[in-house]
């Protein structure tokens, strides 16, 4: 089907390379392009309209650089206008590339970029699927070691079907492309198969797609597509069976595909992957902790389980966060109590005026703690229950400062935890490790900040819990 346009609207696709063949999705979000789409939509010309699709971005200085550029003539099949509340709308276009074209001259730059052009191959409609349209190409390649073009075409058809439906199916094929490609694979013209190969598989690089776009000779495109297909097969085989692939004839392929990276190592007898430098440092920290036998055994079991997990696993990161928290906690670091009732009384008197009943209750509390320690030093097996002191009063009467004075008189570090707005007990106690993004609670955080295992902790604003 031949088409004749006097002018053609140009659209730049950025990093994407649109090739003739099967439908592709293009997003239009810039102000100029959206304005052009809005105008076509008002004139009811957007659906079914043709655009010149050029890879890259619009040159800011010289538009004459566009002359001679090769792109794809695309037809809009469907479109969706997406509205946004705080930003301008954008369009998502479903475009089918029809053929290659060359820019002959730039007609206008504003309000929209248009050009005159020349089609470089036959423009086919969506209904051209008859067998008469399939032109057989059986001209042999000059190299003696190469297959004839018709055999390459057959190989492309078989390879496409295997890659789309077989065990070597790519991990990230374009889903829309795969669905439509399988249905028309047997009827598609031979010279469109190379573009189909480059369109379907996202693993093909942008450089190779640009090279495919610039190739005007059909035989060259078929040979190049067959090479891309062979590389795709070899890559999938290496990824699926990294150990069993022979190293005799595949070294060059593997160097090209993987660079200097090593292939996946064979599984070890212990089924553990080699420890990274960070894991070794974490293990050294954990082994240096003076934990009880039961706690140390549990921590080492969790560390061994983490080493067996792959790094991309969510459980790996949960275990690592847990073990890093265990490693930084002050398990054996504490401050020695220096309880002198006379000194404590002086500190309370100097810090606070009046409040005799409160000071008396605090001194009683400190005296009992001192008596307990003295009895333990004399060999008495006594363990008194340490009550939690609760301070109640209006804002500004000195509740927090009294708690600071207690820490000062004991010679301990003081940490304040504000509970205002806390809506869940897990904020205080910590989350279960099975949750994604689990974190320790406020109390454990306070112990880490204090750096000792016996700080004076003030739970402030208890009345403001939500």
C-alpha positions in Angstrom: 0.0 0.0 0.0 1.5 3.4 -1.0 1.0 6.5 1.0 1.6 10.1 0.0 1.9 12.9 2.6 3.1 16.4 1.8 4.4 17.0 5.4 5.0 14.7 8.4 4.9 15.5 12.1 8.1 14.4 13.9 8.1 12.9 17.4 11.3 12.1 19.2 11.2 8.9 21.3 14.2 9.5 23.5 16.0 6.3 24.4 13.4 4.1 22.8 13.9 2.8 19.3 10.7 2.1 17.4 11.1 -0.4 14.5 8.5 -1.4 11.9 6.5 -4.4 12.7 4.3 -4.9 15.8 2.6 -2.5 18.1 4.7 -0.4 20.6 3.7 1.9 23.4 4.9 5.5 23.4 4.3 8.0 26.2 4.0 11.7 25.2 4.5 14.0 28.2 6.3 17.2 27.1 4.3 20.4 26.8 4.9 20.8 23.1 4.0 17.2 22.2 0.9 17.2 24.5 -0.2 20.5 22.8 0.1 18.8 19.4 -1.9 15.8 20.6 -4.6 18.0 22.1 -4.9 19.8 18.7 -5.2 16.6 16.8 -7.7 15.3 19.3 -9.9 18.4 18.9 -9.8 17.9 15.2 -10.6 14.1 15.6 -7.5 13.2 13.7 -5.4 11.6 16.5 -6.6 8.1 16.0 -5.2 6.8 12.8 -2.8 9.7 12.3 0.8 9.1 11.1 4.0 10.4 12.8 7.6 10.3 12.0 9.3 8.6 15.0 13.0 9.5 15.4 15.2 8.1 18.2 16.9 10.6 20.5 15.9 14.1 21.4 15.2 17.3 19.4 18.4 19.3 18.6 18.3 22.6 20.5 20.4 24.6 18.0 20.4 23.3 14.4 17.4 21.6 13.0 19.2 21.1 9.6 21.0 18.2 11.4 17.8 16.2 11.0 18.1 16.1 7.2 19.1 12.6 6.2 18.0 11.0 9.5 16.3 7.6 9.3 13.3 6.9 11.4 10.1 4.9 11.5 6.8 6.0 10.0 4.2 5.0 12.7 0.4 5.0 12.7 -1.6 5.5 15.9 -3.9 2.6 16.6 -5.2 3.6 20.0 -4.5 6.3 22.6 -5.3 7.0 26.2 -5.3 10.5 27.7 -4.2 10.4 31.3 -5.4 13.3 33.5 -3.5 14.4 36.5 -4.7 16.7 39.3 -1.5 18.7 39.9 0.2 18.5 36.5 -0.6 18.6 32.8 -2.1 15.5 31.2 -0.1 13.1 29.1 -0.9 10.7 26.3 -0.1 7.0 25.9 -0.1 6.0 22.3 -0.2 2.5 20.8 1.7 2.9 17.6 2.5 0.4 14.8 5.7 1.1 12.8 4.9 0.9 9.1 8.2 1.4 7.3 11.5 3.3 7.4 11.7 6.9 6.2 14.3 9.5 5.6 14.0 13.2 6.4 14.5 15.2 3.3 14.0 18.7 4.6 12.6 20.5 7.7 9.4 22.5 6.8 8.5 24.1 10.1 9.8 24.2 13.6 7.0 26.0 15.4 4.4 25.4 16.6 5.2 21.7 15.7 8.2 20.2 13.9 7.3 19.0 10.4 9.4 17.7 7.5 9.2 16.3 4.0 10.3 12.7 3.7 10.9 9.7 1.5 9.8 6.2 2.4 12.6 3.7 2.1 10.4 0.6 1.8 6.8 -0.4 1.0 4.2 0.8 3.5 2.0 -2.1 4.5 -1.5 -1.9 6.0 -2.6 -4.0 8.9 -4.6 -6.2 6.5 -1.7 -7.2 4.3 -1.2 -10.7 5.7 -1.9 -12.7 2.5 0.6 -15.2 1.4 1.0 -13.3 -1.9 2.7 -10.5 0.0 5.4 -12.7 1.4 8.2 -12.3 -1.1 10.6 -15.2 -0.9 14.3 -14.2 -0.6 16.6 -17.0 -1.5 19.6 -15.1 -2.7 22.7 -16.8 -1.3 25.3 -14.9 0.8 28.7 -14.7 -0.8 30.5 -16.3 2.2 30.9 -20.0 1.9 30.3 -20.6 5.6 27.0 -18.7 5.7 23.6 -20.1 5.2 21.4 -18.9 2.3 18.9 -16.2 3.2 15.9 -18.5 2.9 17.4 -20.9 5.5 18.2 -17.9 7.7 14.5 -16.8 7.5 13.4 -20.3 8.4 15.8 -20.3 11.3 14.5 -17.0 12.5 10.9 -18.2 12.5 11.8 -21.4 14.4 14.0 -19.4 16.8 11.3 -16.8 17.5 8.8 -19.5 18.3 11.2 -21.3 20.7 12.2 -18.0 22.4 8.6 -16.9 22.9 7.1 -20.2 23.9 9.8 -22.7 24.9 12.0 -23.2 28.0 14.4 -20.4 26.8 11.7 -17.8 27.0 13.3 -14.4 28.0 12.8 -13.3 31.5 11.5 -9.9 30.5 9.8 -10.0 27.1 7.4 -7.2 26.2 4.1 -8.9 27.0 2.0 -7.1 24.4 4.6 -7.8 21.7 4.8 -11.5 22.6 1.0 -12.0 22.4 0.6 -10.4 19.0 3.8 -11.8 17.6 2.9 -15.5 18.2 -0.4 -15.0 16.4 1.1 -13.6 13.2 4.5 -15.3 13.3 3.7 -17.8 10.5 2.2 -15.1 8.2 4.6 -12.3 8.7 6.7 -11.3 5.6 10.2 -12.5 5.6 11.8 -9.0 5.5 9.9 -7.9 8.6 11.3 -10.8 10.8 14.5 -8.9 11.7 12.6 -5.9 13.0 10.4 -8.3 14.9 13.4 -9.9 16.7 14.7 -6.4 17.7 11.2 -5.3 18.8 10.3 -8.2 21.0 13.4 -8.7 23.2 14.4 -5.9 25.6 17.7 -7.6 26.1 18.8 -6.3 22.7 20.8 -3.1 23.2 19.8 0.3 21.9 23.0 0.3 19.8 21.9 -2.8 18.0 18.4 -1.5 17.5 19.8 1.7 16.0 22.0 -0.4 13.7 19.0 -2.4 12.6 17.0 0.8 11.9 19.8 2.2 9.7 20.1 -1.0 7.6 18.3 -0.5 4.4 19.3 -3.8 2.7 16.9 -6.6 3.6 19.5 -9.3 3.4 21.8 -7.5 5.7 19.0 -7.1 8.2 18.2 -10.8 8.1 21.9 -11.8 8.6 22.2 -9.3 11.5 19.0 -10.5 13.1 20.1 -14.1 12.9 23.3 -13.1 14.7 21.2 -11.4 17.5 19.1 -14.5 17.7 22.1 -16.8 18.1 23.5 -14.5 20.8 20.2 -14.6 22.6 20.1 -18.4 22.5 23.7 -18.7 23.8 23.0 -16.1 26.6 19.9 -18.0 27.7 21.7 -21.3 27.7 24.5 -19.9 29.8 22.0 -18.4 32.3 19.9 -21.6 32.6 22.9 -24.0 32.7 25.9 -22.0 33.8 28.0 -25.0 34.9 27.1 -27.5 32.2 27.9 -25.2 29.2 31.1 -26.3 27.6 34.0 -23.9 27.9 35.8 -25.0 24.7 33.9 -23.0 22.1 32.1 -20.5 24.3 34.8 -18.4 25.9 34.4 -15.5 23.4 30.6 -15.5 23.7 30.8 -15.5 27.5 33.4 -12.7 27.5 31.1 -10.6 25.3 28.0 -11.3 27.3 29.4 -11.1 30.8 32.6 -9.1 30.5 35.1 -9.9 33.2 32.5 -11.2 35.6 32.8 -14.9 36.6 30.0 -17.3 35.8 27.9 -18.7 38.6 30.1 -21.0 40.7 29.1 -24.6 41.2 27.3 -25.3 44.5 29.5 -26.2 47.4 29.1 -29.2 49.6 27.8 -27.1 52.4 25.4 -25.2 50.1 26.7 -21.9 51.4 27.7 -19.1 49.2 31.1 -17.4 49.8 30.9 -14.8 52.6 31.3 -11.2 51.5 33.6 -8.7 53.3 30.6 -7.2 55.1 29.4 -10.5 56.3 32.9 -11.3 57.6 33.0 -8.1 59.6 29.5 -8.7 61.0 30.6 -12.3 62.0 33.7 -10.8 63.8 31.5 -8.4 65.7 29.1 -11.1 66.8 31.8 -13.5 67.9 33.5 -10.8 70.0 30.3 -10.3 72.1 30.3 -11.9 75.5 26.8 -13.5 75.3 25.4 -16.4 77.2 25.8 -19.8 75.7 22.1 -20.0 74.7 22.1 -16.5 73.2 25.4 -17.1 71.3 24.1 -20.3 69.8 20.9 -18.6 68.6 22.8 -15.7 67.0 25.3 -18.0 65.2 22.4 -20.1 63.9 20.8 -16.9 62.5 24.1 -15.8 60.9 24.6 -19.2 59.2 21.0 -19.0 57.9 21.6 -15.5 56.5 24.8 -16.7 54.7 22.8 -19.3 52.8 20.2 -16.8 51.6 20.6 -14.9 48.3 21.2 -11.2 48.7 18.1 -10.2 46.7 15.9 -12.1 49.2 13.8 -10.0 51.6 14.5 -12.4 54.4 18.3 -11.8 53.9 17.9 -8.1 54.6 15.6 -8.7 57.6 18.1 -11.1 59.2 21.0 -8.8 58.4 19.3 -5.8 60.1 18.5 -8.0 63.1 22.1 -9.2 63.5 23.5 -5.7 63.0 21.3 -4.5 65.8 22.5 -7.4 68.0 26.1 -6.5 67.2 25.9 -2.9 68.3 23.9 -3.4 71.5 26.0 -2.8 74.7 25.7 -6.3 76.1 28.5 -6.0 78.6 29.0 -2.2 79.0 27.4 -0.7 82.1 27.9 2.2 84.5 28.6 1.4 88.1 26.1 2.9 90.6 27.5 5.4 93.0 24.7 5.7 95.4 25.4 8.2 98.2 22.2 9.3 99.9 23.7 12.5 101.2 25.0 13.5 97.7 21.7 12.5 96.1 19.8 14.7 98.6 22.1 17.6 97.7 21.5 17.1 94.0 17.7 17.0 94.4 17.7 20.1 96.6 19.9 22.1 94.2 17.9 21.1 91.2 14.4 21.5 92.6 12.7 23.8 95.0 10.2 22.4 97.4 8.5 19.0 96.4 9.5 17.5 99.7 7.2 14.4 99.4 8.6 13.6 95.9 12.2 14.0 97.1 11.5 11.8 100.1 10.0 9.0 97.9 13.0 9.2 95.6 15.5 8.9 98.5 13.6 5.9 99.8 13.8 4.3 96.4 17.6 4.9 96.2 18.1 3.7 99.8 16.4 0.4 99.1 18.6 -0.1 96.0 21.7 0.7 98.0 20.7 -1.8 100.7 20.1 -4.5 98.1 23.6 -4.1 96.7 25.2 -4.1 100.1 23.4 -7.4 101.0 24.4 -9.0 97.7 28.1 -8.0 98.4 27.8 -9.7 101.8 26.7 -13.0 100.1 23.0 -12.7 100.7 20.9 -14.1 97.8 18.4 -11.3 97.7 16.6 -9.8 94.7 14.2 -7.1 95.4 11.5 -6.1 92.9 12.4 -2.7 91.4 9.2 -0.7 90.9 8.8 1.8 88.1 8.5 5.4 89.3 5.5 7.2 87.8 5.5 11.0 87.8 2.1 12.8 87.4 1.7 16.5 87.1 0.9 19.5 84.9 3.3 20.5 82.1 6.3 22.4 83.4 6.3 21.3 87.0 9.5 19.3 86.7 8.8 15.7 86.0 11.5 15.3 83.3 14.1 17.3 85.4 13.5 15.0 88.4 14.2 12.0 86.3 17.5 13.6 85.1 18.4 14.3 88.8 17.9 10.7 89.6 20.2 9.6 86.8 22.7 12.2 88.0 22.6 11.1 91.6 23.1 7.4 90.5 25.9 8.2 88.0 24.0 6.7 85.2 23.3 7.9 81.7 19.8 9.4 81.0 17.7 8.8 77.9 14.3 10.3 77.3 11.7 8.5 75.1 8.8 10.6 73.8 5.7 8.5 73.3 3.5 11.3 72.1 1.6 10.1 69.0 2.7 6.4 69.2 -0.3 4.5 67.9 1.0 0.9 68.2 2.8 -1.2 70.8 5.3 -2.3 68.1 6.6 1.3 68.1 7.8 0.7 71.7 8.5 -3.0 71.7 9.6 -3.4 68.1 8.2 -5.3 65.1 8.2 -9.0 64.4 11.1 -10.0 62.2 8.7 -11.6 59.7 7.5 -8.2 58.7 9.1 -6.4 55.7 11.1 -3.4 57.0 10.9 -4.6 60.6 12.6 -2.3 63.1 13.6 -2.4 66.7 11.5 -0.5 69.3 12.0 2.8 71.0 13.5 1.1 74.1 16.2 -0.8 72.2 17.0 2.4 70.3 17.4 4.2 73.6 19.8 1.6 74.9 21.8 1.9 71.7 22.0 5.7 72.0 23.0 5.4 75.7 25.8 3.0 74.9 25.3 1.1 78.2 22.9 -1.6 79.3 21.7 0.1 82.5 20.6 3.7 81.6 17.8 5.6 83.3 15.0 5.6 80.7 12.2 8.1 81.0 9.0 7.2 79.1 7.6 10.7 78.6 4.2 11.9 77.4 2.5 8.6 78.3 -0.9 10.5 78.4 -0.4 11.4 74.7 -0.4 7.9 73.4 -2.8 7.7 70.4 
